[in-house]
């Protein structure tokens, strides 16, 4: 005959008995260890789930960081497509604007008058200024403005309108070094000119 203990009062009981003779509690109730075991197993399963979630989240974060690093590695003027290929950024096409007919007619008359008197500095300075302002709207006038400013310098290499005008044209076309050369030549003649000093500093 074997014995066991009541889980409620701790009294010794015969193992074949279903109820405790001392307190009447059921002797078939699971032991505390048996009750605790599922909780321990549930904790282990829950721990594995949490660990798996952390690994997945960590992998996603690592992938995001890698993507960010690749983006930072792009050179200026490049972009990455959805497939990951690196391609140059397409610059927008420059907008062109054709001047109205009456404005073009006015400019034509100015040019005709200046061409009649190639040594008339004031006429060529006016024409060069008109061409330059027109070139800001219509790029077809850029070459004409440059030719008019150069005409002034051909007659007088120290002509300030010609020097600054060619400097401005070069700057507008992105030829920074060329524009600096013209501005510096201007300032050798008129060093206190605030407008050109500002042009040189921009």
C-alpha positions, 0 to 999 in steps of 0.5 A: 500500500502506498501513501500520498499527501493531501494537497489542501491540508497535507495529511497523509492519505492512502494513494487509492483514496479519492478524497482526504479522510482529514479535510475531504479535499479531492486527492485527484487535483493536480499538484502545484508543480503540474499546474505551474508547468503549463505557465512555464511552457507558455512563457517559453513560447511567448519568449520565442514569439517576442524574440522572433518579432525582434529579429524581424523588426531588426532585419527591417531596420537594418534593411532601411539603414542600408537603403539610406546608406545607398541613397547617401552614396549617390553623387550630385546629379544622380538618382536611384530608380525603383529597381535600384539602378542609378541614373542621371537626373534629367535637367528640365528643358530651358523655357524659351519665349519669343518676343512680340513682333512690335518689340522685335521691330523696335530692336531691329530699328535700334540695331539699324541706327547703331550700324550706321554709326559704328563709332557712336559709343552711346548708340552701341551701348544702348543697343547692347543694353536692349539686346541684353534685356531681350536675351533674358527672355529670348535666348536667341538674343544672347549672341547679339548682345555679346557681339554688341558688347564686344563691338564696344571693347573693340573700339575701346578696351576700357569701355565699362559697359562692354566689360560689365555686359560681357561679365554679366552674359558669361555669368548668366551662361554659367561661365563663372571664370570668364565673368570674373575676368571681366569684372576684375578688369572693370574694377581695375578702372573703377575700383569703387563701383559697388554694383560690380563689386557685388557682381564679383562677390556673387 
